């Protein structure tokens, strides 16, 4: 019995020490270092407009539907771009519901952007990302939307295209994935044009 109590005391003491280190000291250390070394990222990479109003995060997509805005890719998160319900639709490649949804998205995209009924449409324009919160669209998607946005805003296509390239983020580490256009930052820049 004495040996059992000695082992129990050691186990309880070890658990308490690990709890303090792993659940207290380590998280506080990482949080403090994150705030000190990467303050913008530690607070969510927030985008603040000229008036000091937080407009969103450059890491979380938003839904834009007006003709004067670049449209984000479709979202299956909650009712669309719901950060509390991040996730994909979980519909597989043989799902009729997914096929019908993509077919409708293709028709809508072509109509919104004045494209021919047989014109190619970028995949990211008609399919949701895995998280449903992707803040980026492909450069090809943005270039197609440029004509519509320029026409509605009464701007030159070259001027809008220049903004598209300005708000294009490079591939991760220069080679992981493809460059992407941050839709929120681009639309805020367009709203800032006098």
Secondary structure, DSSP 8 states (H G I E B T S, - for coil): -HHHHHHHHHHHHHHHHHHHIIIIIHHHHHHHHHHHH-HHHHTT-EEE-TTS-EEEETTS-----STTS-------STTTT-GGG-------TT-HHHHHHHHHHHHHHHHHTT--TT----GGGTS--SSS---EEEHHHHHHHHHHHHHHHT--HHHHHHHHHHTEE--BTTTBS--EEEHHHHHHHHHT--
